[in-house]
Amino acid sequence: MDNMIQTAEAPAIEFVGVSKTYPTGTNALEDVNIRINNGEFVFIVGKSGAGKSTFMKLIMREEKANTGRITVNGFELTSMHRSQIPKLRRTMGIVFQDFRLIPTMNVFDNVAFAMRVVGASGREVRREVTRALAKVGLGDKARSMPLELSGGEQQRVGLARALVNSPKLVIADEPTGNVDPNMSYEIVSLLTEINRRGTTVLMVTHDHNLVRDFQQRVIMLQDGRIVADNPGGDDQ
Amino acid sequence: MKVGSMRYLAGEGVKNIWFNRLMSLASVGVLVACMVIIGLAMLISENVNKAIGKLEQQNVVMVYMKDYNWALYSDKNTEEQPQTEETTSAEETPEQPDQNGIVSSDYKIHSEEEAKAFCDRIAKLDNVVSVEYVSSNDGLETVKKSMLDGQEEYFSFLNDEYGNPLSCAAKVTMEDMAQFNKTIQEIEKFEEVDTIQSQGDLAEKISSIKRGITVAGLWIIAILILIALIIVSNTIRVTMYNRKLEISIMKAVGATDSFIRIPFMVEGMLIGVISALVSEGLLYFCYRVATETICTTLGTNDIVRYGDMVWILLAIFLGIGIFAGFLGSFIIIGKYLRKEGSEFSAI
């Protein structure tokens, strides 16, 4: 496969001297160097405008860095051709803050949608969607419509959708931003459980309590630079 | 791509039409209007061409030959005669002139066989469809019938007293009036030709009418295809914005651009196909009513039948519909995927 780095020790994510300036002149990231290994759980924290969204967009290759080198799941993103992007994204699952569930589809179809668009067979879809829903504790809600569910349940559907294609990396963009505190703990517990089974998890959050309580590696961004990288859950 | 995926995507395209039914209906309406106008333009053009074709067939050219009658009645020939005598006398024994003072070298066509052979030579020219030999007597009879009908006795002197003044002729029919002048010039080059009687102006007019109809028809079709393209594109654009959320999720989970495109292209092409079928039916009905009225009013049956055009019109409608649907959706969704496709940003 093009642009793939085939080494046993390849990190899940690696940024080397990465800078990103938008055409408007905004410096979103400046000389970012970071390495996240396979199987790690990392919180990304920082104020609004710190560069968190740009960081995520670069990982997904929604944006391209101006300078530096980015590697994600073995793909070299800076020299990657546009046609390779779907292959990169199939190695990751994304959880959105606003859930992004399709209101006209039931829970099962919302999760199945992520499999159908990558060409999975009907049999695979049925098997994997059932498993993913069971994993997030929504096995009995498969026929419910998204609007019939609570915020926490909707986010769990989003999580099931992110997991259904068995990704190597899960990116969660403030997944607890629209749910109550109890449900926030439940969501992060689920992510921790997924991480324990070997999936790398990258979670953007503003919630200091969660960061403190879950004791994972914390990367802090400020004005486009990494100002702290603490391995043990301290975000100060 | 797997068959299951194709089925799923085609189904999504059909669903798009249903979810977006008002817009789809409006698009079908405008496309039908465009296609019916295109169809009418083609049918009118066919009918005009048919009428012109009839005119073309009637627009025959009479090529009069230098035969004995020509030598007898031509003033020019009389003036040239002494010179001919001079040149021949030096080389051989001069031929004795007949009672009218004409020798065989004064004219080029000496017999009916020679005239027919000359007709064959004309028939070999490009753009000549047929050549018919008309003897001087037949020519005179035709003139009498067409011009002097009922008054033959007043003109009997043409035969009895003064003889037949007409030369034998070749009646030439041409294929393409646009090449009329060129063909005439080629015929004029033969030394056997005396004069050519033709309706050159009519030929030119016919040719320019045909050209005008073709050009106008092509413009109408081109403009309407462009309108069709814009209409389908707008429908697809609306569907696309309605499905922005789904597109962003598809992109985020790794769907390829072609996978995202297919349902929209199916939708566009299906709108085109539906419009083509409706247009065919509507045009059939309109044309039938119109031709029945025209035939009754004008008392003619000489009109292009819809049945003769049904398949070509259907093929053209389907072609336009599928082309507009395919291209319209391809351009719009491609533009969106390249520039506005947003996977992570808030929608």
Interface residues (C-beta under 8 A of the other chain):
Chain A: S53 M56 K57 M60 E62 S83 I85 P86 K87 L88 R89 R90 G93 I94 F96 D98 R100 I102 T104 F113 A114 R116 V117 V118 G119 S121 G122 R161 N165 D173
Chain B: M1 K2 G4 S5 Y8 F19 L245 E246 S248 I249 M250 K251 A252 V253 G254 A255 T256 D257 F259 I260 S342 E343 F344 S345 A346 I347
